[in-house]
């Protein structure tokens, strides 16, 4: 049934207004077709998150989601046969091919074109917590995706641990069988103290329960961890408890997403008022090292592939790559203070990706120029880094 609204004392079905896309997706889903089943976030209280603040959560009807899928499929039906006959299609040929597609939906058309250019291998279900819809509806949507796009290798979604923990293993397994391959969970922290302070709406035990359920259902699990989220007072607890939770879950992927302070996130105001003590770059590195060293008995693949992270090239599988990854952080901490400043500024200026870039004379010279221009030194580097990072949030 279509989603309903109460208008003037009567129930009125929401009108389908065309193909929709939400504002975010994981970096690893940059090439995915985005299919929106819900709008915004049903929780929307996390103090570190600026994305959905001021936006109302709503579910889209199953029928409207399926119409989105049909809209993309109609364009693919016209374009893909042409690509089987010729390697390239001119803009004029493309316009002629889709001229008779009705109803014409510019957003669906653009989504189809982008997906074709990206290889049509993956689909991401939006928005922040797609598994909040009825399991039966999600399964029907997944089955329809498989019918229309049978070549797809991966279908993934964000989900909250709190939501997953309330879904039966039977339903989760049915979702996996219908084509849902991977779940992305923003764990952020395994520390109950940190989770409570940032209003995550979940505790460590629920994170563990949800993670295990996803794995037991036969889906891949990607857990996101946020270095720095505990601030200075809870840094050690944050590192140790998060690693302990992940040791019990053994996620397929652990993804590092360092804390930033967007001006429209509540934690920014807390910092401004002195209620949240932000870690320095060196302190964040020490916390990260403790976290990496405490991970034990897992076979997870860890990635730090984000502009906000101090070490973007930090990557490897446990246990075989553990020493290599901890070694990179140790090498940074062993640098003299002026070299730590040089690396941090070069990293935040987009010159360096990892510590190995310090060996490149060109990059080194470029970073030194930025350090000189900004007047960066061990005493002021963190305030300078703070300003540089605001560009990315």
N, C-alpha and C positions, 0 to 999 in steps of 0.2 A: 504493500500500500504506500501511496505517496505520503511524505511527511505532511503533517497538518499543523495549522495555526488556528488559534481562537480569535476570531474577528467579530466584533459587535455581538457577542453572545453565541456565535455560530462557529462551527468547525469548517474551515476553508482549506482545501488542499493547496499546497505550495505549487506554484507554477514552475515548470522546467524552463530555465533561462539560458540553456546552452552549456557547453563544455566548461568545466571549472578546473583550476589548478590552485593549490595552496602556496604559501610563501616559502616553505623550506623543504629540504630533503637532505639526507646524509651526503657528504662529499663523494662517498663511494657509489652513490646512485645518480651521479651527474649525467649519465648516459641513458637513464631509465625513462620510460614513458610514465608520466605521473597521472595516477587515477585517484580522484578525491572522493572519499566516502564520508568524511566528516569535515567540519569547518572549525579550525582553531583548536584549542586545548580544553578539555573538560575540567581540568584541575586549575591550571593557570595561576598558581600562587607561589611558585618557586622564586625566591628572591634574586637569583642570579640570571634569570631568563627574561629578556626584553621582548620576545617575539610576539606574543599574543595579548599583551597587556592592553586593556581597553576594548578587546574584541569578544564578542559573545560566541559561545560554543553552540553548535547545532549539528544534528545528524542529517545527512542527505538520504533521501529515500533510495531503496535498492533499485527501483525502476529508473530513477534519474541517473544513477551510476551506470546502469546497463546502457542507458541511452548515450552516455558519454563514450562508452566502449564502442557502441554501434557507430557513433559519429566518426571516430578515428578509423574504424574498419572500413567505412564507406570510401574514405579517401585512399586508404591502402589498396582497396579493390581496383581503383582506377590507375594508381601509380605503379604498383609492383609488377603487373604484367608488362608495362613499358620497359622497366628496368631489366626484365628477363631478356628482352630483345636488343637493348642498347645500353652501353655503359653510362652514358650521360644524357640528361634530358634538359633541353633549353627551357628558360622561363616561359616562353610562349607555348611550347608543347605542354608544359605542366599546367598552365592556365586552361588550355583547351581540354586537357584530360579531365579536369575536375569541374569544368564549367556547368555540367548538368547534374552535379551532386546536389541533392536536395534533402533536407534544408541545408543551405550553405552555412557553415559554422567556422568563422575565421580562426578561433582559438583551437578547435579540433584539427583544422587543416595544418596550422603551425606545429601543433604537437606531433602530428603524423610525419611532417617533413623532418622535424628535428630527430624523431626516433629513427627514421630511415637513415639519416646521415650518421647516426650513432651505432648502427648495426642491428637494432631491434632485438637485443638479447635479454633485456631486463625490464621489469615493471616495478614501480614503487607505489604502494598504497598510502595515500595521505589522509588526514594531517598528522597531528601529534600523537594520537592514540587510537588508531583505526580499529583495534580489536574490541573497542567498547560497543560496537554495534552487535546486534544479535548474531550468534554463531551461524545460525541457519542462513541469514542474509549474506554474511561474508562468504560462506561456502558457495552459495549460488553465484555471487559475483566472481569468485575465483574460478569456478567451473566455466562461467561464460568467457572469462579472459582466456582460458585454455582452449575453448572452442574456437574463438575468433583469432587467437594468436598462438597456435600450437607449437610454433618454433621457439617460443620464449624459453630461455634457460633458467631464469631466476625471477621470482616474485617475492618482494620483501615489504616490510612495514615497520614503522615505529610502534611501540606499545609501552605502557606503564606497567611496572612490576605489580602494582596494586590491582590492576585490571586482569592481568594474566593469572595471578594467584587465585582469582575467583572463577576462572574458566576450568571446566573439567578436562582431564587428560583425554577423554574420549573426543570432546569437541576440538581440542587442539590438534589431536591426531587426524581428525577428519579434515581440518584446515590444511594440514601438511599434505594429506593425500589429494586434496583439491588443487594443490599447486603452490601453497605458501612455503617458500624455501628457507627464509631467513627473517629473524626478528631483531630489530635494533632497540636496545633498552638503554635509557639514560640512567645508569646506576648513580653516577656522579661521586658517591661515597658509600662506604659500607659502615661508617661510623654513625651510630644512632644519635650521638650528640650533634654531629654535623648535619645529619638529615633533618633533625628537629629544628635546628637553628635556621636552616635555609628553606624551611617549610616545604620539603619535598613530598610530604604526604605518604611516606612509606618508611618502613624500618628495615634493618639489616636482615632479619629473619624472612621477611616477605620478599626481599630481593633474591635471597637464596632459593626460596620456594619457587618463585617465578622462573628463575634461570634454569633450575632443574626440570621444571615442567616443560619448558621449551625444548630442552635437550631430549627428554623422554618422549616427546611427541615426534621426534625425528626431524626437527628443524635446526638450521644453523643459528647460532646465537652470537650477536655482536653487542658487547657491553662497553659503555662509554664511561670514562673516569676523568675527573676534573681536578688535577693538581692545583693546590692553593685554596681550595674551597673551604678548608677548615680554618683559614687564617693562621696567625702566628700561634695562638693559644691551643688550637686543636690540630696542628699540623701532624704531629707524631701519631695521634689517635686516628686521624684521617688516613694516613698511609698504611698503618698496620691493620686496621679494621677492614679497609677496602681490599687489601691483598688477601686477608683471611676469607672474606666473602667469596672472592673470585677463586681461591683455592678449593672451596667447597663446590663451586658451580662448574669449573673447568669450561669456560666459554670458548667457542671457536675463535672469536676475535676479541681482543681488548684494544680499545681505541682511546688514545690520550687527547683530551680537549682542555687545555689549560684555562684557568679562570681569567676572564676579562671583566671589566666594570663598565658596561654600557650605561650612559647617563639615564636611560629610561628603565633601567632595572633597579628594583628596590635596594639591592646590595650596594649600589653606587652611593645612594644617600646615606646608608649606614656607615660607609667608609668616610664620607664627607663629615659626618657627625662624630667620628671617632669610635663608633660602635663595632667596626670591623677593621682589624689590623692586617693590612695586605702584606703578603710575603715579598721580600726582595727577590731578585732573580736568582741569586746564589742560594737563598733559603728554599726557593722552589725546587732548584736542582737537588738540594740535599733531601728534600721530601720525596722527590721522584726516585732518587737512588734507594732510599729506604723501602719504598713501594716495590721497586723492581727486585730488590734483594729478598723481600719477604714472600714474593710469589714463589710457590713451591708445589711440586707434584702435579702441575698442569701441563697440558699440551697445547695451550692457547698460542695464537699468532698475535703478536703485539705490533701495533702501528701508531706512529705519532705524526701522521700526515695532515697537519693543519698549520696554517700561518701563525696561529697564536702560541704554538708550542716552541720552546726554546731549542729543541733538537728535532727538526722535521724529518731527518733521515734515520732516526732511531726506529729500528724495525727488526723483527726476528721471531723465531719460534722457540717456545720453551720446551724442554730444558736446554737444548743444544746451543742456542744463541744467547743464553742469559749472560754469560761472562762478557761477550762482545758488547751487549747493550749497556750493562752496568759500567763497563770499561769506558764507554764514551762519556758518560756522566762524570765518572771519576777523573777523567782527563781534563774536563772543564774545571772541576773543583780544584785540581792541582795547578792550574794556571796562575801566574802572578796576577794581582789585582788589575794592573793596566791591561793585560791580555784578556781578562774576563770582561772588562769594559769594552774592549775592541770587538770581541765576539758578540756580546749582547747587542751593541749598537748596530753592528753589521747585520745581525740576524733580524732585528726589528726594522731595519731600513730595507730589508728584502735583498740584501747582498749575499748573505750566507744562508745555507739550509742546514748544514751540519758542521761539526767541528773540523772535519777534513778540509773544509773550504779555506781554513786559515793557512793552508799550504800553498794556495794559489796566489802568486805575486800580484796579479791584476785585481783580484777581489780584495786582497789584503790592503792594497794601496787605496782602493775606492772606499773601503770601510774606514781607514785611517783619516781620509779626507772628511768623512761625515763626523767622525769623533772630534776632529779639530774644529770644524765649523760650528758644532754644537757646544764645544767646550766641555765635553763629557769627561768625568773623572770618577774614581771610586766613591767619592762623597755624594755626587749628584746624579749618578747614572740611573738610579731607579726612578727618579722624578722625570728624567728625560725619556726613559723607556715607557713610562706610564703615558706620556703624551704621544709617543710614537704609536703605541698600541691602540690608541683611540681611533686611529684611521681604519682599523679592522673590525670595529664593533659598532 
